[in-house]
Amino acid sequence: MGHVYVTVKISDPLKKRVKNVKMLVDTEATYPCIPINLAEDLGLKLEFKTKVILADGREIEAWYATAYIEILGRGDIMPIRVFNVEEPLVGVLALEALGLAVDPVTGEVKLTRSFIARA
């Protein structure tokens, strides 16, 4: 299938600073992950550090933050991880919360169910 990317509208929870960011959809990552410079640009509050286990098995510390994430017109406020990630990632938490999934045939992100949360 290859890599799947999607344009994500990401902002602080109050939507004061909004950016459209191309993010890699990683169905093996739990949380959305963004680099610290993007978090700073968005004015996100870095609340505390937490341990994260990367795909290669390394354990690192990452900041916990909260952001508004919108994909395909569906958005909600959710926890994210902030660290020196190579590229921004969308994890399964965001996909599930927003009623989205990756279609393995087309490699596109698609709607999977109705969606009632609006932030």
N, C-alpha and C positions, 0 to 999 in steps of 0.2 A: 504494500500500500504506500509506503514512503512516509515522509513527514507531512503532518497536517498543520496548517497555520490558519488562524482566524484573527480578524480585526476585533479588538476588545476596547470598549469604552471603559476607561478606568479613572476613578477620581477619589478624592477624600469622601468620607461618608455624607457630608453636607453638599457635595457636588459644587464646591467653590472653584476647584481646579480640576479640569477634565482634559484627558488626553486620549487620543485614539492610538492604540499600540498593537502592532502585529505580534502575536504571541503563538508559540508552539503549543499545540494541544498534546499533552503528555498523559495518556491514560494509565500510566503507572505511577504518576505523581499524585499525592493526595491533595495538597493545597496549591493554589496559585502562588507562584514565586516570582518576585521581581527584584531587580538590582537596587541597591541603596540610592543611587542617584535619581532613579525614577520616583522612589518613595519620597525623597526630599523635594523633587519638582512638584509632586502632588500635595505636599504639605502633610503627609501622613504622620500620625503620632506613633513612634516606635515604642511600644509599651514595655516589653521585657524580652529577654533572650530565652530561646528554647532549643532543645536538641533536635536536629534533623538528620535522618540517615539518607544519604544520596544513593542513586542507582548503583554506583560502583562499590557500595558498602561503607564508604567513609562516613563518619559521624562528625557533624559540624554544629556550630551555634548559629542560629538565625534569629532575627528580630520577629516578634509577633506584632502585626498591625491589622487594622480593619480598613477595608476599602469598599467602594461601590464598584461592582463589575457588571457590565452589560454586554451581552452577546446576542446577536440576531434580534435585537429589540427587547430582550428579556434581561432584567437587571435586579440585583439585590445587594445588600451589604453583607460582606462575609470576611472571615479571617484569611489573612495571607501571610506568607513568610518572606522576609526581606534579607537577602545576603548577596554575596558576590556570585550571582548566577550568570552563566554565559549569555543566556537569552531569556526573556520573560516566558514563563510557562503557565498554561491553564491546566490545573489538575482536575481530578474526578469530582472533588467537592463542588467546584463551580459548575461543572457539567450537570451533575445530579440535581443540585439546588435549582438550576435554571431549566430543567427538563430538556436537556440536550444530550446528544451522543454522536460519536463518529460513525458514519456509515462506512463499513469496511470495504464495500465494493467501489464507492465513488471517492472515498477519502475526504468527504465533506462533513462538516458539523451540521446536524439536522435536529429539528424539533422531535421529541419523543412522546410528549404528553402535554396536556393542557397546563397552563401556568397561572397561578392566582396571586403570587406575591408581587407586590409593586413597592419599590422603595423610593 
